[in-house]
């Protein structure tokens, strides 16, 4: 019986599958034949310098742009042909802040819940539970403008999880935060993956946000240069760590470690 169940799990589609995706702005190609998968229940890092094409790739995954070359599937659902089924399985934290500063945390989250058809009573229960998870339960009715940058990010994570998506995308979620806030946000997402079984796709240009046990997709100038566990990437490049592997593969300085005060 266990062998049968193992085979059934093995044939399930990955959380995210990107196949031969290319994208251009006019005559400028920003993504070229990009292919990789994000496994179910895993933390996967999209690592690349600013300008590598990470945000464009995220926009395609979120269906903000049409995928004209290649295919993107979320839990097996094609983002072009089955966009509703695909997108309801997706939660997103964008790089730009998108909360309404003049509304309370509750008002921001309740409005988002209503967009997903979640009733008022169920929404309040879900919001309270999520705020406990992101350690913001004492701020429910505070205005967003009173929060720090790190606290706003926590609320955006809670908002992305309101409709219980099994896949969470985060585009440079720690940009502009201090060292402790960055570490706290990263720990929160890793905890969600470990405890809730959520799949997370974390885009960053900061190499210190990559853990030795992560799966990493290295994107450089619109092309995937490496795709695998950190240990596999370092082994294939004959390097001691992911920083050296990044330098070897891209021929540039390693993705920087943010200096914060």
C-alpha positions as CSV (number, residue, x, y, z in Angstrom):
1,X,0.0,0.0,0.0
2,X,2.8,2.4,0.9
3,X,4.5,1.8,-2.5
4,X,1.2,2.5,-4.3
5,X,0.7,5.8,-2.4
6,X,4.3,6.8,-3.1
7,X,3.8,6.3,-6.8
8,X,0.6,8.4,-6.7
9,X,2.3,11.3,-5.0
10,X,5.2,11.1,-7.5
11,X,2.9,11.7,-10.5
12,X,1.2,14.8,-9.0
13,X,2.2,18.0,-10.9
14,X,4.6,20.4,-9.2
15,X,3.4,23.5,-7.5
16,X,4.8,25.6,-10.4
17,X,6.2,24.5,-13.7
18,X,7.7,27.0,-16.1
19,X,8.4,25.6,-19.6
20,X,10.5,27.4,-22.3
21,X,9.2,30.8,-21.4
22,X,10.5,33.8,-23.3
23,X,9.4,37.4,-23.1
24,X,10.3,40.7,-24.8
25,X,9.5,44.3,-24.4
26,X,9.6,45.5,-28.0
27,X,12.8,44.3,-29.5
28,X,14.5,43.7,-26.0
29,X,14.3,40.1,-24.9
30,X,14.3,39.9,-21.1
31,X,13.6,36.2,-20.6
32,X,15.0,33.5,-22.9
33,X,13.7,29.9,-22.8
34,X,13.3,29.8,-19.0
35,X,12.4,26.4,-17.6
36,X,12.2,25.1,-14.0
37,X,9.8,23.7,-11.4
38,X,8.9,24.5,-7.9
39,X,8.2,21.3,-5.9
40,X,5.2,21.0,-3.6
41,X,5.9,21.9,0.0
42,X,9.3,23.2,-0.6
43,X,11.1,26.6,-0.3
44,X,12.6,27.5,-3.7
45,X,14.8,30.6,-4.2
46,X,14.9,32.6,-7.5
47,X,18.3,34.2,-7.2
48,X,19.5,36.9,-9.6
49,X,20.9,40.4,-9.7
50,X,18.6,43.4,-10.2
51,X,17.6,43.4,-13.9
52,X,17.9,39.6,-14.3
53,X,14.2,39.3,-15.2
54,X,12.8,38.1,-11.9
55,X,9.9,40.6,-11.7
56,X,9.0,40.0,-15.3
57,X,8.9,36.3,-14.6
58,X,6.6,36.9,-11.6
59,X,4.3,39.1,-13.7
60,X,3.9,36.3,-16.2
61,X,3.3,33.7,-13.4
62,X,0.6,36.1,-12.0
63,X,-0.9,36.5,-15.5
64,X,-0.3,40.3,-15.4
65,X,1.2,39.7,-18.9
66,X,0.2,37.0,-21.4
67,X,2.6,34.1,-21.8
68,X,3.1,34.1,-25.6
69,X,6.2,31.9,-25.7
70,X,6.2,28.8,-23.5
71,X,3.9,27.6,-20.8
72,X,3.3,28.2,-17.1
73,X,1.3,25.8,-15.0
74,X,0.3,26.1,-11.3
75,X,-0.5,22.7,-9.8
76,X,-1.0,21.5,-13.4
77,X,-3.4,24.3,-14.5
78,X,-2.2,26.4,-17.5
79,X,-2.1,30.1,-16.6
80,X,-3.4,31.1,-20.0
81,X,-6.1,28.5,-20.6
82,X,-7.2,27.9,-17.0
83,X,-6.3,31.2,-15.4
84,X,-9.1,31.1,-12.8
85,X,-8.1,27.6,-11.5
86,X,-4.4,28.5,-11.6
87,X,-4.6,31.9,-9.9
88,X,-6.9,30.8,-7.0
89,X,-4.0,28.5,-5.9
90,X,-1.6,31.4,-5.8
91,X,-0.8,34.0,-3.2
92,X,1.5,36.9,-4.0
93,X,3.6,39.4,-2.1
94,X,4.8,42.0,-4.6
95,X,8.0,44.1,-4.2
96,X,6.0,47.4,-4.2
97,X,3.9,48.0,-1.1
98,X,0.2,47.7,-1.9
99,X,-1.6,48.3,1.4
100,X,-3.8,51.3,1.9
101,X,-2.0,53.4,4.5
102,X,-5.2,55.2,5.7
103,X,-7.1,52.0,6.4
104,X,-6.7,49.7,9.4
105,X,-5.1,46.3,9.1
106,X,-8.5,44.8,9.5
107,X,-10.0,47.0,6.8
108,X,-7.2,46.1,4.3
109,X,-7.5,42.4,4.9
110,X,-11.3,42.3,5.0
111,X,-11.5,44.1,1.7
112,X,-9.1,41.5,0.2
113,X,-11.1,38.7,1.7
114,X,-14.3,40.0,0.1
115,X,-12.6,39.9,-3.3
116,X,-12.2,36.2,-2.8
117,X,-15.8,35.7,-1.8
118,X,-15.0,35.1,1.9
119,X,-17.9,36.1,4.2
120,X,-17.5,38.7,6.9
121,X,-17.6,36.3,9.9
122,X,-15.3,33.7,8.2
123,X,-13.0,36.5,7.1
124,X,-12.6,37.9,10.7
125,X,-11.8,34.4,12.0
126,X,-9.3,33.9,9.3
127,X,-7.7,37.3,9.7
128,X,-7.3,36.8,13.4
129,X,-5.7,33.4,12.9
130,X,-3.2,34.7,10.3
131,X,-2.2,37.7,12.4
132,X,-1.3,35.2,15.1
133,X,0.9,33.4,12.6
134,X,2.7,36.5,11.5
135,X,2.9,37.8,15.1
136,X,0.7,40.9,14.6
137,X,-2.4,39.8,16.5
138,X,-2.3,42.9,18.8
139,X,-2.5,45.4,15.9
140,X,-5.8,44.4,14.2
141,X,-7.4,47.8,14.2
142,X,-4.3,49.9,13.9
143,X,-3.9,52.0,10.8
144,X,-1.3,50.7,8.4
145,X,0.6,54.0,8.3
146,X,1.6,53.4,12.0
147,X,3.5,50.2,11.1
148,X,7.2,49.7,10.3
149,X,8.3,48.4,7.0
150,X,8.8,44.9,8.4
151,X,5.3,44.9,10.0
152,X,3.7,46.0,6.7
153,X,5.4,43.0,5.0
154,X,3.9,40.7,7.6
155,X,0.4,42.1,6.9
156,X,1.0,41.6,3.2
157,X,2.0,38.0,3.8
158,X,-1.2,37.5,5.9
159,X,-3.2,39.0,3.0
160,X,-1.7,36.7,0.5
161,X,-2.6,33.7,2.6
162,X,-6.3,34.7,3.2
163,X,-7.7,32.4,0.6
164,X,-5.5,29.5,1.6
165,X,-3.4,29.3,-1.5
166,X,-1.0,26.3,-1.6
167,X,1.7,28.4,-3.5
168,X,3.1,31.6,-2.3
169,X,5.2,33.9,-4.5
170,X,7.3,36.7,-2.9
171,X,9.2,39.2,-5.1
172,X,12.1,40.8,-3.1
173,X,10.0,40.7,0.0
174,X,12.7,42.0,2.3
175,X,13.9,44.9,0.1
176,X,14.5,48.0,2.2
177,X,14.2,46.3,5.5
178,X,16.8,46.2,8.3
179,X,18.7,43.1,9.0
180,X,16.5,41.8,11.9
181,X,13.3,42.5,9.9
182,X,14.7,40.6,6.9
183,X,15.6,37.6,9.1
184,X,12.2,37.6,10.7
185,X,10.3,37.7,7.4
186,X,12.4,34.9,6.0
187,X,11.9,32.8,9.1
188,X,8.1,33.4,8.9
189,X,8.0,32.0,5.3
190,X,10.2,29.1,6.1
191,X,8.0,28.2,9.0
192,X,4.9,28.3,6.9
193,X,6.6,25.9,4.4
194,X,7.7,23.5,7.2
195,X,4.5,23.6,9.3
196,X,1.7,24.3,6.8
197,X,3.1,22.5,3.7
198,X,2.9,25.6,1.6
199,X,5.1,25.9,-1.5
200,X,7.1,29.1,-1.5
201,X,8.9,30.7,-4.5
202,X,11.2,33.5,-3.1
203,X,12.8,36.0,-5.4
204,X,15.9,37.8,-4.2
205,X,19.2,39.4,-5.2
206,X,20.6,38.8,-1.7
207,X,22.7,35.7,-1.6
208,X,22.7,35.5,2.2
209,X,18.9,34.7,2.0
210,X,19.8,31.3,0.4
211,X,20.1,28.4,2.8
212,X,22.2,25.4,2.2
213,X,19.2,23.1,2.0
214,X,17.2,25.2,-0.5
215,X,16.4,24.5,-4.1
216,X,17.8,27.5,-6.1
217,X,17.0,28.7,-9.6
218,X,19.8,31.1,-10.7
219,X,18.5,33.6,-13.2
220,X,21.0,35.9,-15.0
221,X,20.2,38.2,-17.9
222,X,17.0,36.4,-18.6
223,X,18.5,32.9,-18.7
224,X,18.5,30.1,-16.1
225,X,22.1,29.2,-15.4
226,X,21.5,26.7,-12.6
227,X,18.5,24.8,-11.2
228,X,18.8,22.4,-8.3
229,X,19.7,22.0,-4.7
230,X,22.4,24.3,-3.4
231,X,24.7,21.3,-2.9
232,X,24.2,20.2,-6.5
233,X,24.9,23.7,-7.9
234,X,28.1,24.0,-5.9
235,X,29.2,20.5,-6.8
236,X,28.6,21.0,-10.5
237,X,30.6,24.2,-10.4
238,X,33.4,22.9,-8.2
239,X,32.8,25.7,-5.7
240,X,32.7,25.8,-1.9
241,X,29.4,27.7,-1.5
242,X,26.6,29.3,-3.4
243,X,28.3,32.7,-3.5
244,X,31.3,31.3,-5.3
245,X,29.0,29.3,-7.6
246,X,27.1,32.5,-8.5
247,X,30.3,34.3,-9.3
248,X,31.6,31.4,-11.4
249,X,28.4,31.0,-13.4
250,X,27.6,34.6,-14.0
251,X,31.2,36.0,-14.3
252,X,30.2,38.8,-12.0
253,X,30.5,39.7,-8.4
254,X,28.2,37.6,-6.2
255,X,24.7,38.8,-5.5
256,X,25.3,41.3,-2.8
257,X,24.6,41.2,0.9
258,X,22.5,44.2,1.8
259,X,24.1,46.8,4.0
260,X,21.6,48.0,6.6
261,X,21.9,50.1,9.7
